[in-house]
Amino acid sequence: MDHAEVLALYDREMREGARPESSDARIERAGGVVRHVGGDGGWSGVLWSGLDAADADAAIAEQIAYFGRLGHEFEWKLYGHDRPADLGRRLVAAGFAADPEETLMVSGTREQLVDAPPPEGVRIVTVTDRVGVELMVEANERAFGRDGSWLRDLLLARLASDPGELVALVALAGDVPVSSARMELVPGTGFAGLWGGGTVDGWRGRGLYRALIAHRARIAAERGYPYLQVDASDQSRPILGRLGFAALTTTTPYVYAP
């Protein structure tokens, strides 16, 4: 895999050529930025920018004013190779707060087509209805120790509006949810995004994380997606590295609350 070539493709398809995440959201191209304007309760932010030292501060001020008029909190999703090199410092100076840095990691889908069954007694089930959503939320809450209402709302909305672009999975030990994960399939691109992957304490280290990646890779390959993409935390980066994912750049959310 040519890392520079894949990163350029990712920028072109997933950032500069982004699509709205829901039917009531929209993508806008304003000057040197591409922004996502979320619908009711949806995510808003800057996905891509092509700026330089001469116009960066003006572009930042323009986005603050624009989302301020809408009353939206928004995020500037900054990647390590974005320009100017001090864009992060400029965002902080303008009032943004940086969330923890993550790493954009990519693998060829076919490289993940391995025999990686879940532990004995566990089955991976595709979520298609409210019952499955509740099981997935339960697994997520037990794995991460936080309220999963946001995930419930996301899954129910996506399954109702565009089920073909979302793959939601829950791993069941008998009838008990012990892990969950999802995959976003963006039409017209080469990337399937892997999200979630939380496993309940007591089931970690038994191959569920690997099994869920392999399961999603098979679905992505069947649907013609050549790449798997993850925004990896510091905890998941070494695991994904051992599984053959390559680190292409960093990504940091800078959040502005009006």
Summary of the structure (lengths in Angstrom):
residues: 258
radius of gyration: 18.7
end to end distance: 41.7
largest distance: 60.0
contacts: 793
relative contact order: 0.19
helix: 36%
strand: 31%
